[in-house]
Amino acid sequence: MKRIATLTLLLAAGSALAAPFPDGNPKTGKKLFDQYKCNSCHKDKMGGDGSAIFTRRDHRVTSPQGMLEQMTMCSGALGKSLTPQEQQHLGAYLNQRYYKFK
């Protein structure tokens, strides 16, 4: 019984590590990204379409938790308040497109 419990915990931990935004849908995240004009501030800072902010060497986001914290800051700057579900969708999109956190 003890081995089964240990195996179950290991599998759950592995799944959590493999999917940093397990409740998010990247396609929905892309729609939200466009709807909320998430790149509007990035364009001013980086030029072009603003996406270079995600790939620059000194990017601030280095973990899934860091991404959630940055989303909260950015959404406040845009006058938005993201729901936890919206954060999951946006996180899934940004992770798939740029970050590749595991």
C-alpha positions as CSV (number, residue, x, y, z in Angstrom):
1,M,0.0,0.0,0.0
2,K,2.9,2.3,0.9
3,R,4.4,1.7,-2.6
4,I,1.2,2.6,-4.4
5,A,0.9,5.8,-2.5
6,T,4.5,6.7,-3.3
7,L,4.0,5.9,-7.0
8,T,0.8,8.0,-7.1
9,L,2.6,11.0,-5.6
10,L,5.5,10.6,-8.0
11,L,3.1,10.5,-11.0
12,A,1.2,13.5,-9.8
13,A,4.4,15.5,-9.2
14,G,5.6,14.5,-12.7
15,S,2.4,15.7,-14.3
16,A,2.5,19.0,-12.4
17,L,6.1,19.5,-13.7
18,A,5.1,18.7,-17.2
19,A,2.2,21.1,-17.4
20,P,2.9,24.4,-15.7
21,F,-0.5,25.8,-16.7
22,P,-2.6,22.6,-16.7
23,D,-6.0,24.3,-16.7
24,G,-5.1,26.6,-19.6
25,N,-5.8,26.4,-23.3
26,P,-3.2,28.0,-25.6
27,K,-5.8,28.9,-28.3
28,T,-8.0,30.6,-25.7
29,G,-4.9,32.3,-24.4
30,K,-4.0,33.7,-27.8
31,K,-7.5,35.1,-28.1
32,L,-7.3,36.8,-24.7
33,F,-3.8,38.1,-25.5
34,D,-5.2,39.8,-28.6
35,Q,-8.5,40.9,-27.0
36,Y,-6.7,42.6,-24.0
37,K,-4.0,44.0,-26.3
38,C,-1.3,42.5,-24.1
39,N,1.5,43.7,-26.5
40,S,0.4,47.4,-26.4
41,C,3.0,48.3,-23.7
42,H,5.6,45.9,-25.2
43,K,5.5,47.8,-28.5
44,D,6.5,51.0,-26.8
45,K,9.4,49.3,-25.0
46,M,10.6,47.0,-27.7
47,G,9.4,48.3,-31.0
48,G,7.9,46.2,-33.8
49,D,5.0,44.1,-32.6
50,G,6.4,44.0,-29.0
51,S,7.0,40.2,-29.0
52,A,10.8,40.7,-28.6
53,I,10.1,41.3,-24.9
54,F,9.6,37.6,-24.5
55,T,12.8,36.6,-26.1
56,R,15.3,39.2,-24.9
57,R,18.3,38.1,-22.9
58,D,17.3,39.9,-19.7
59,H,13.7,38.9,-19.6
60,R,12.2,39.0,-16.1
61,V,10.1,35.8,-16.4
62,T,12.1,32.8,-15.5
63,S,9.4,30.5,-14.0
64,P,5.7,29.8,-14.3
65,Q,5.1,31.5,-11.0
66,G,7.1,34.5,-12.2
67,M,4.9,34.6,-15.3
68,L,1.7,34.8,-13.2
69,E,3.2,37.6,-11.1
70,Q,4.2,39.5,-14.2
71,M,0.7,39.0,-15.7
72,T,-0.8,40.5,-12.6
73,M,1.5,43.5,-12.9
74,C,0.9,43.9,-16.6
75,S,-2.9,43.5,-16.4
76,G,-3.0,46.2,-13.7
77,A,-1.1,48.6,-16.0
78,L,-3.8,48.0,-18.7
79,G,-6.6,48.5,-16.2
80,K,-7.6,44.9,-16.4
81,S,-8.1,42.3,-13.7
82,L,-7.5,38.7,-15.0
83,T,-9.3,35.8,-13.5
84,P,-7.3,32.8,-12.4
85,Q,-8.7,30.9,-15.4
86,E,-7.6,33.7,-17.8
87,Q,-4.2,33.6,-16.3
88,Q,-4.0,29.8,-17.0
89,H,-5.0,30.4,-20.6
90,L,-2.6,33.2,-21.2
91,G,0.2,31.2,-19.4
92,A,-0.5,28.2,-21.6
93,Y,-0.3,30.4,-24.7
94,L,2.9,32.3,-23.7
95,N,4.5,29.1,-22.5
96,Q,3.8,27.3,-25.7
97,R,4.8,30.2,-27.9
98,Y,7.9,31.6,-26.1
99,Y,8.9,30.2,-22.7
100,K,8.7,26.4,-22.9
101,F,8.6,25.9,-19.1
102,K,8.2,22.2,-18.1
